[in-house]
Amino acid sequence: MRNILITVMMLIVVAFLFNSIIAQDNTGTRARIESHGDTANTTLGNLQP
């Protein structure tokens, strides 16, 4: 029973960390990757042959 409780608590902590680090709207890793990708797409689109 104790092992199940520890496992469930660890899963809750991992889900919380994912939401606070990766999926945060403005400052999360996903937002930073999207921002850099948009910048790269704009830069590549503005290149002249």
C-alpha positions in Angstrom: 0.0 0.0 0.0 2.8 2.3 0.8 4.5 1.7 -2.5 1.3 2.6 -4.4 1.0 5.8 -2.4 4.5 6.8 -3.1 4.1 6.1 -6.8 0.9 8.1 -7.0 2.5 11.0 -5.2 5.5 10.9 -7.6 3.2 11.0 -10.6 1.4 14.0 -9.2 4.7 15.8 -8.7 5.9 15.0 -12.2 2.6 16.3 -13.7 2.9 19.5 -11.7 6.5 20.0 -12.8 5.5 19.4 -16.4 2.8 22.0 -16.2 5.0 24.5 -14.5 8.1 24.1 -16.6 7.1 22.8 -20.0 3.6 23.8 -20.7 3.4 27.3 -19.1 1.8 29.8 -21.5 4.3 32.6 -21.7 7.6 31.5 -20.2 7.5 27.7 -20.5 9.8 25.7 -22.7 7.1 25.1 -25.3 6.6 28.9 -25.7 10.3 29.5 -26.0 10.7 26.9 -28.7 7.7 28.3 -30.6 9.1 31.8 -30.3 12.5 30.8 -31.7 10.8 28.7 -34.4 8.8 31.7 -35.5 11.9 33.9 -35.6 13.7 31.3 -37.7 10.8 31.0 -40.1 10.6 34.8 -40.5 14.4 35.0 -41.0 14.3 32.3 -43.6 11.3 33.8 -45.4 13.1 37.1 -45.7 16.1 35.7 -47.4 16.7 36.9 -50.9 18.0 34.4 -53.5 
